[in-house]
Amino acid sequence: MEKERLNKYLAACGVCSRREADRLIQEGRVTVNGQKAITGMQVNEKDQITVNGKQVHNQNERVVLAYYKPVGVICTEKDRHAEKKITDQIDFPVRVTYAGRLDKDSEGLLLLTNDGGLIDAMMRGSAGHEKEYAVRVNKEVTEGFVQKLEAGVYLTELGVKTRPCKVRKTGKFSFRIVLTQGLNRQIKRMAGELGYRVTAIKRVRVLNIELADLKPGQFRPLSEDELRVLYKLCEKPARTDQGKKSQNIVIQ
């Protein structure tokens, strides 16, 4: 099996950049087959590699996690002024990033993955992938309000009309909405155009993946069946090794 430089291998696994890998190696925080790594050494997938004591998954393994983003956590990786970056909340041996954002004051389901192709497929606006939200507003939800949301709302600030969507009243001040586009602050803008103010948003579903029983701050690897359907919906071939290893694991 062909070997490559350790720093390149770590970067390909999504652990960190090559420069950061060199720094970790120099600080003695990387081991290969139980021995401290040396800058410039060659490795391959047969080698047992750890970073900070955690085993690195090989670069061909794809990881997809369902994560309950709490209110206050920011979908960013590099903003040093952010108090709670999403990348600081996930303790997982593979570096993952988010597929789709949630506002700081919103909560609920985020999918995290190291598969850049999957992220691109999910973020493609023309694909019409469904995302479902539970929403609370400051005034009573009327039938007229529901019908106007479903028909599409012209957003003055953005100069566009939203796509028709599915809306279901769930309480005097609450409703569920299923969107197939991801305009900036779309639900808040839609409600605002109709004279309502959103007081809470929770995303409960992305495509076939549901928030279900996850609590704020928890995450879990997707099951084999969830992965297969998700990749099919995104028109990507599924890799189901992860699902076989990690069904029903929930991490706080």
BAKOL-652122 format. One line per field, with one value per residue (C-alpha): residue number from 1; residue in three letters; x, y, z. Coordinates in pm, 1 decimal, decimal comma, padded with zeros to 6 digits, m for minus. Layout:
BEGIN
num: NUM | ... $
residu: ALA | ... $
px: X | ... $
py: Y | ... $
pz: Z | ... $
// end
This chain:
BEGIN
num: 1 | 2 | 3 | 4 | 5 | 6 | 7 | 8 | 9 | 10 | 11 | 12 | 13 | 14 | 15 | 16 | 17 | 18 | 19 | 20 | 21 | 22 | 23 | 24 | 25 | 26 | 27 | 28 | 29 | 30 | 31 | 32 | 33 | 34 | 35 | 36 | 37 | 38 | 39 | 40 | 41 | 42 | 43 | 44 | 45 | 46 | 47 | 48 | 49 | 50 | 51 | 52 | 53 | 54 | 55 | 56 | 57 | 58 | 59 | 60 | 61 | 62 | 63 | 64 | 65 | 66 | 67 | 68 | 69 | 70 | 71 | 72 | 73 | 74 | 75 | 76 | 77 | 78 | 79 | 80 | 81 | 82 | 83 | 84 | 85 | 86 | 87 | 88 | 89 | 90 | 91 | 92 | 93 | 94 | 95 | 96 | 97 | 98 | 99 | 100 | 101 | 102 | 103 | 104 | 105 | 106 | 107 | 108 | 109 | 110 | 111 | 112 | 113 | 114 | 115 | 116 | 117 | 118 | 119 | 120 | 121 | 122 | 123 | 124 | 125 | 126 | 127 | 128 | 129 | 130 | 131 | 132 | 133 | 134 | 135 | 136 | 137 | 138 | 139 | 140 | 141 | 142 | 143 | 144 | 145 | 146 | 147 | 148 | 149 | 150 | 151 | 152 | 153 | 154 | 155 | 156 | 157 | 158 | 159 | 160 | 161 | 162 | 163 | 164 | 165 | 166 | 167 | 168 | 169 | 170 | 171 | 172 | 173 | 174 | 175 | 176 | 177 | 178 | 179 | 180 | 181 | 182 | 183 | 184 | 185 | 186 | 187 | 188 | 189 | 190 | 191 | 192 | 193 | 194 | 195 | 196 | 197 | 198 | 199 | 200 | 201 | 202 | 203 | 204 | 205 | 206 | 207 | 208 | 209 | 210 | 211 | 212 | 213 | 214 | 215 | 216 | 217 | 218 | 219 | 220 | 221 | 222 | 223 | 224 | 225 | 226 | 227 | 228 | 229 | 230 | 231 | 232 | 233 | 234 | 235 | 236 | 237 | 238 | 239 | 240 | 241 | 242 | 243 | 244 | 245 | 246 | 247 | 248 | 249 | 250 | 251 | 252 $
residu: MET | GLU | LYS | GLU | ARG | LEU | ASN | LYS | TYR | LEU | ALA | ALA | CYS | GLY | VAL | CYS | SER | ARG | ARG | GLU | ALA | ASP | ARG | LEU | ILE | GLN | GLU | GLY | ARG | VAL | THR | VAL | ASN | GLY | GLN | LYS | ALA | ILE | THR | GLY | MET | GLN | VAL | ASN | GLU | LYS | ASP | GLN | ILE | THR | VAL | ASN | GLY | LYS | GLN | VAL | HIS | ASN | GLN | ASN | GLU | ARG | VAL | VAL | LEU | ALA | TYR | TYR | LYS | PRO | VAL | GLY | VAL | ILE | CYS | THR | GLU | LYS | ASP | ARG | HIS | ALA | GLU | LYS | LYS | ILE | THR | ASP | GLN | ILE | ASP | PHE | PRO | VAL | ARG | VAL | THR | TYR | ALA | GLY | ARG | LEU | ASP | LYS | ASP | SER | GLU | GLY | LEU | LEU | LEU | LEU | THR | ASN | ASP | GLY | GLY | LEU | ILE | ASP | ALA | MET | MET | ARG | GLY | SER | ALA | GLY | HIS | GLU | LYS | GLU | TYR | ALA | VAL | ARG | VAL | ASN | LYS | GLU | VAL | THR | GLU | GLY | PHE | VAL | GLN | LYS | LEU | GLU | ALA | GLY | VAL | TYR | LEU | THR | GLU | LEU | GLY | VAL | LYS | THR | ARG | PRO | CYS | LYS | VAL | ARG | LYS | THR | GLY | LYS | PHE | SER | PHE | ARG | ILE | VAL | LEU | THR | GLN | GLY | LEU | ASN | ARG | GLN | ILE | LYS | ARG | MET | ALA | GLY | GLU | LEU | GLY | TYR | ARG | VAL | THR | ALA | ILE | LYS | ARG | VAL | ARG | VAL | LEU | ASN | ILE | GLU | LEU | ALA | ASP | LEU | LYS | PRO | GLY | GLN | PHE | ARG | PRO | LEU | SER | GLU | ASP | GLU | LEU | ARG | VAL | LEU | TYR | LYS | LEU | CYS | GLU | LYS | PRO | ALA | ARG | THR | ASP | GLN | GLY | LYS | LYS | SER | GLN | ASN | ILE | VAL | ILE | GLN $
px: 00000,0 | 00142,0 | 00266,3 | 00254,3 | 00385,7 | 00219,4 | 00117,4 | m00053,8 | m00229,3 | m00362,4 | m00489,7 | m00662,1 | m00831,4 | m00976,2 | m00786,5 | m00613,7 | m00409,3 | m00063,1 | 00101,3 | m00096,6 | m00007,3 | 00362,8 | 00321,2 | 00138,9 | 00409,6 | 00686,5 | 00506,7 | 00495,5 | 00117,3 | 00107,0 | 00194,6 | 00231,6 | 00199,0 | 00254,2 | 00568,6 | 00604,3 | 00583,5 | 00871,1 | 00832,7 | 00843,4 | 00774,9 | 00569,3 | 00248,6 | m00048,1 | m00389,3 | m00243,6 | m00065,9 | m00234,1 | m00216,1 | m00332,6 | m00352,2 | m00374,8 | m00439,1 | m00735,1 | m00716,1 | m00736,5 | m00987,9 | m00852,9 | m00904,3 | m01157,5 | m01403,8 | m01691,9 | m01848,5 | m02195,3 | m02331,0 | m02669,8 | m02608,3 | m02851,4 | m02715,7 | m02815,3 | m02914,0 | m02599,8 | m02367,3 | m02244,8 | m02198,0 | m01842,1 | m01496,0 | m01263,5 | m01432,1 | m01205,5 | m01453,7 | m01732,5 | m01797,2 | m01923,1 | m01801,6 | m01962,2 | m01620,9 | m01543,3 | m01857,8 | m01792,9 | m01546,1 | m01500,7 | m01178,1 | m01255,5 | m01269,9 | m01622,4 | m01798,2 | m02160,4 | m02383,7 | m02614,8 | m02624,6 | m02853,3 | m02862,6 | m02707,9 | m03050,8 | m03197,3 | m03157,5 | m03203,8 | m03068,0 | m02741,2 | m02569,1 | m02191,9 | m01962,3 | m01613,3 | m01757,8 | m01722,6 | m01913,4 | m02211,7 | m02204,6 | m02202,8 | m02493,6 | m02699,3 | m02630,9 | m02734,5 | m03041,2 | m03184,2 | m03210,1 | m03509,7 | m03403,4 | m03657,3 | m03581,3 | m03852,7 | m03878,2 | m04090,9 | m04160,1 | m04315,4 | m04439,0 | m04567,0 | m04924,9 | m05194,5 | m05139,2 | m05439,9 | m05553,7 | m05482,8 | m05127,2 | m05072,1 | m05210,3 | m04989,2 | m04679,2 | m04767,3 | m04822,4 | m04482,6 | m04396,2 | m04220,9 | m03915,3 | m03860,4 | m03499,7 | m03391,5 | m03616,2 | m03738,5 | m04052,0 | m04011,9 | m04107,4 | m04441,9 | m04401,0 | m04586,3 | m04716,0 | m04913,5 | m05049,9 | m04944,6 | m05069,3 | m05212,6 | m04871,1 | m04679,8 | m04653,6 | m04437,8 | m04293,7 | m04111,3 | m03879,2 | m03697,7 | m03466,4 | m03225,6 | m03250,7 | m03082,5 | m03304,9 | m03588,4 | m03850,1 | m03799,4 | m03822,7 | m04136,4 | m04311,4 | m04198,0 | m04347,7 | m04682,1 | m04662,9 | m04537,2 | m04221,5 | m04053,9 | m03969,9 | m03816,7 | m03700,5 | m03602,2 | m03499,8 | m03641,4 | m03561,6 | m03316,5 | m03418,2 | m03470,6 | m03278,4 | m03482,1 | m03378,3 | m03585,3 | m03470,0 | m03139,1 | m03092,5 | m02912,8 | m02540,6 | m02576,2 | m02478,2 | m02491,4 | m02350,8 | m02618,0 | m02734,1 | m02661,3 | m03018,2 | m03015,9 | m02689,1 | m02813,0 | m03129,0 | m02947,9 | m02687,2 | m02955,6 | m03153,5 | m02834,2 | m02750,3 | m02422,5 | m02314,7 | m02355,3 | m02065,1 | m02224,4 | m01925,1 | m01993,2 | m02353,6 | m02253,4 | m02011,4 | m02206,2 | m02582,0 | m02760,7 | m02459,3 | m02547,9 | m02270,5 | m02315,7 $
py: 00000,0 | 00336,0 | 00561,2 | 00940,4 | 01205,1 | 01201,8 | 01567,2 | 01515,6 | 01204,3 | 01387,0 | 01671,6 | 01424,7 | 01264,5 | 01604,4 | 01627,7 | 01959,1 | 02145,9 | 02023,7 | 02311,1 | 02233,1 | 01865,7 | 01951,6 | 02150,5 | 01863,8 | 01620,8 | 01848,4 | 01879,9 | 01502,0 | 01483,2 | 01236,7 | 00867,2 | 00605,3 | 00242,8 | 00341,2 | 00546,8 | 00924,9 | 01046,4 | 01217,2 | 01508,5 | 01386,3 | 01021,1 | 00814,4 | 00632,7 | 00454,0 | 00323,5 | 00015,6 | 00230,4 | 00303,1 | 00679,9 | 00886,7 | 01260,7 | 01372,7 | 01010,5 | 00967,0 | 00732,3 | 00889,9 | 00733,6 | 00647,1 | 00899,6 | 00686,6 | 00663,6 | 00907,5 | 01033,4 | 01190,8 | 01301,2 | 01433,0 | 01714,2 | 01913,3 | 02268,2 | 02460,5 | 02826,4 | 03041,3 | 02814,9 | 02983,5 | 02803,9 | 02915,5 | 02761,2 | 03061,1 | 03357,1 | 03407,3 | 03649,1 | 03390,8 | 03275,4 | 02929,3 | 02800,1 | 02482,3 | 02324,4 | 02356,9 | 02169,9 | 01838,1 | 01595,2 | 01347,0 | 01192,8 | 01300,4 | 01667,5 | 01742,8 | 02057,4 | 02159,5 | 02111,4 | 02411,4 | 02676,0 | 02770,7 | 03121,3 | 03179,0 | 03218,6 | 02912,2 | 02551,1 | 02200,4 | 01956,8 | 02009,7 | 01746,2 | 01738,2 | 01550,7 | 01521,0 | 01449,0 | 01769,2 | 01621,7 | 01549,1 | 01904,6 | 02045,6 | 01823,4 | 01920,1 | 02291,5 | 02300,4 | 02522,5 | 02389,1 | 02038,3 | 02132,5 | 01932,1 | 01949,8 | 02103,0 | 02110,4 | 02360,8 | 02403,9 | 02776,1 | 02996,6 | 03349,4 | 03641,3 | 03639,6 | 03383,1 | 03166,8 | 03214,8 | 03021,3 | 03326,1 | 03344,2 | 02976,0 | 03011,7 | 03311,5 | 03129,3 | 02825,8 | 03034,0 | 03205,4 | 03545,0 | 03831,6 | 03929,1 | 04300,7 | 04307,1 | 04028,4 | 04117,9 | 03758,7 | 03556,6 | 03235,8 | 02902,3 | 02748,3 | 02537,8 | 02313,9 | 02469,7 | 02310,4 | 02487,8 | 02306,4 | 02546,1 | 02890,6 | 03051,0 | 02772,4 | 02597,2 | 02356,2 | 02464,2 | 02259,9 | 02463,8 | 02360,6 | 02661,4 | 02825,9 | 03201,8 | 03407,3 | 03420,4 | 03302,3 | 03208,3 | 03528,4 | 03736,0 | 03553,6 | 03601,6 | 03963,8 | 04045,9 | 03922,7 | 04124,6 | 03847,7 | 03819,2 | 03481,7 | 03402,7 | 03054,7 | 02826,5 | 02460,6 | 02257,6 | 01908,0 | 01740,2 | 01758,8 | 01537,2 | 01192,4 | 01267,2 | 01367,1 | 01536,7 | 01279,6 | 01229,2 | 01416,1 | 01672,9 | 02008,7 | 01948,3 | 01576,9 | 01413,4 | 01065,2 | 00893,0 | 00812,8 | 00454,7 | 00245,7 | 00286,1 | 00662,4 | 00697,5 | 00491,1 | 00699,1 | 01030,3 | 00958,8 | 00838,0 | 01159,2 | 01355,1 | 01134,7 | 01016,1 | 00653,3 | 00555,8 | 00439,2 | 00239,3 | 00119,9 | 00393,4 | 00287,6 | m00073,5 | 00036,7 | 00305,0 | 00256,8 | 00386,0 | 00571,1 | 00910,8 | 01136,6 | 01422,6 $
pz: 00000,0 | m00105,0 | 00172,1 | 00207,2 | 00442,3 | 00781,8 | 00771,0 | 00434,7 | 00564,2 | 00872,7 | 00655,6 | 00421,0 | 00721,9 | 00810,3 | 01139,5 | 01069,0 | 00810,7 | 00709,2 | 00893,9 | 01208,5 | 01169,9 | 01162,6 | 01482,1 | 01656,2 | 01547,2 | 01677,1 | 02010,4 | 02045,3 | 02029,6 | 01738,5 | 01757,1 | 01486,7 | 01593,9 | 01955,7 | 01893,2 | 01881,7 | 01524,4 | 01345,8 | 01104,7 | 00745,8 | 00821,1 | 00577,1 | 00671,5 | 00517,4 | 00623,1 | 00791,1 | 01050,3 | 01384,5 | 01423,3 | 01719,7 | 01779,7 | 02141,7 | 02235,2 | 01997,0 | 01703,1 | 01359,9 | 01122,7 | 00781,7 | 00506,8 | 00315,3 | 00603,7 | 00584,2 | 00905,2 | 00932,8 | 01271,8 | 01385,1 | 01635,9 | 01848,9 | 01831,9 | 02143,0 | 02141,5 | 02167,6 | 01969,0 | 01650,8 | 01319,1 | 01256,5 | 01263,8 | 01254,9 | 01429,6 | 01729,7 | 01885,2 | 01895,3 | 02251,7 | 02152,2 | 01815,4 | 01692,0 | 01631,7 | 02002,4 | 02104,3 | 01927,3 | 02084,2 | 01799,9 | 01665,4 | 01307,7 | 01210,8 | 01087,9 | 00973,7 | 00933,9 | 00631,3 | 00654,4 | 00925,2 | 01210,7 | 01358,9 | 01700,4 | 01860,6 | 01683,1 | 01792,3 | 01665,6 | 01411,2 | 01228,0 | 01019,3 | 01066,4 | 00829,2 | 00686,6 | 00340,8 | 00140,2 | m00151,9 | 00068,9 | 00204,5 | m00149,2 | m00248,9 | 00055,2 | 00014,7 | m00352,0 | m00344,1 | m00670,2 | m00522,1 | m00306,9 | m00002,6 | 00280,1 | 00620,2 | 00886,8 | 01170,7 | 01482,9 | 01523,1 | 01790,6 | 01722,9 | 01929,6 | 01795,7 | 01738,0 | 01432,0 | 01204,9 | 00902,1 | 00687,1 | 00819,1 | 00741,5 | 00388,5 | 00312,3 | 00432,1 | 00220,6 | m00091,9 | m00063,3 | 00082,4 | m00092,7 | 00112,8 | 00070,9 | 00194,1 | m00039,3 | m00330,9 | m00378,9 | m00318,8 | m00121,2 | m00270,1 | m00177,0 | 00136,9 | 00380,9 | 00703,4 | 00987,2 | 01293,9 | 01613,1 | 01883,1 | 01941,8 | 01890,3 | 01711,9 | 01378,1 | 01176,9 | 00843,1 | 00577,7 | 00355,2 | 00038,0 | 00019,2 | 00258,8 | 00231,7 | 00502,9 | 00813,8 | 00592,9 | 00853,0 | 01052,4 | 00736,0 | 00618,5 | 00951,3 | 00971,4 | 00632,9 | 00768,3 | 01090,9 | 01319,9 | 01528,3 | 01572,3 | 01934,6 | 01889,4 | 01606,9 | 01634,8 | 01331,7 | 01376,3 | 01043,8 | 00754,6 | 00462,6 | 00621,5 | 00943,1 | 01249,3 | 01571,6 | 01763,5 | 02124,0 | 02108,8 | 02383,8 | 02339,4 | 02294,8 | 02215,9 | 01888,5 | 01738,1 | 01428,8 | 01172,8 | 01136,8 | 00829,4 | 00701,3 | 00760,3 | 00569,4 | 00276,4 | 00235,3 | 00291,5 | 00025,2 | m00213,2 | m00166,3 | m00230,6 | m00529,4 | m00377,3 | m00323,7 | 00039,7 | 00256,1 | 00535,1 | 00739,2 | 00992,5 | 01042,0 | 01110,8 | 01380,1 | 01557,2 | 01565,3 | 01875,3 | 02013,0 | 02160,0 | 02284,2 | 02528,2 $
// end
